[in-house]
């Protein structure tokens, strides 16, 4: 298991929680609102992901053999970034 926490992880965790809420609530939105949100993402966020200005924060990486431990880590809400399963 490799521990790594980005220095701005606390702020990112708050922003990530908001994004999770937004994405979860999209299920109940009017389709036109969801389309506007999606187009905004495509215009504002996607280009930054492609060119590297925006990168996901990696919290921790588990070997694939420890997938159950990774699941527990996420289930216990311990992550403040992405949890990665490493393939051999």
C-alpha positions in Angstrom: 0.0 0.0 0.0 1.4 3.4 -1.0 0.3 6.5 1.0 0.4 9.8 -0.7 -1.7 12.9 0.2 -1.5 16.0 -2.0 -0.9 19.2 0.0 -4.2 20.7 -1.2 -6.2 17.5 -0.5 -8.4 19.0 2.2 -9.7 21.7 -0.2 -10.0 19.2 -3.0 -12.0 16.9 -0.7 -14.6 19.6 -0.1 -14.8 20.3 -3.8 -15.0 16.6 -4.6 -17.9 16.2 -2.1 -19.8 19.0 -3.8 -19.2 17.4 -7.2 -20.4 14.0 -5.9 -23.5 15.8 -4.7 -24.0 17.6 -8.0 -23.6 14.4 -10.0 -25.9 12.4 -7.7 -28.6 15.0 -8.0 -28.4 15.1 -11.8 -30.6 12.0 -11.7 -33.5 14.1 -10.6 -32.8 17.2 -12.7 -34.8 18.2 -15.7 -33.0 16.7 -18.8 -32.4 20.3 -20.2 -30.5 21.2 -17.0 -28.4 18.0 -17.2 -27.6 18.8 -20.8 -26.4 22.3 -19.8 -24.3 20.9 -17.0 -22.8 18.4 -19.4 -22.0 21.0 -22.0 -20.4 23.2 -19.4 -18.2 20.3 -18.3 -17.2 19.6 -21.9 -16.3 23.2 -22.5 -14.6 24.1 -19.2 -13.3 21.0 -17.5 -12.6 18.4 -20.3 -10.0 20.6 -22.1 -8.1 21.0 -18.8 -8.1 17.3 -18.2 -6.8 16.6 -21.7 -3.9 19.2 -21.5 -2.9 18.4 -17.9 -4.0 21.6 -16.2 -6.4 19.6 -14.1 -5.3 16.3 -12.6 -7.1 13.9 -10.2 -5.7 13.8 -6.7 -4.5 10.3 -5.9 -5.1 9.4 -2.2 -3.7 5.9 -2.1 -2.9 2.9 -4.3 -3.5 -0.7 -3.5 -2.2 -3.7 -5.3 -5.1 -5.5 -7.1 -4.6 -8.4 -4.6 -5.7 -6.0 -1.9 -9.0 -5.0 -3.6 -11.0 -5.9 -0.6 -8.9 -3.5 1.6 -9.3 -0.8 -1.0 -13.1 -1.3 -0.9 -13.1 -1.1 2.8 -11.0 2.1 2.7 -13.6 3.8 0.4 -16.6 2.3 2.3 -15.2 3.8 5.5 -15.0 7.2 3.7 -11.2 7.5 4.5 -10.2 8.6 1.0 -9.7 12.3 0.2 -8.8 11.6 -3.4 -8.9 8.8 -5.9 -8.2 5.2 -4.7 -6.2 3.3 -7.3 -6.0 -0.5 -7.9 -2.5 -1.3 -9.3 -2.2 -4.1 -11.8 0.9 -6.3 -11.7 
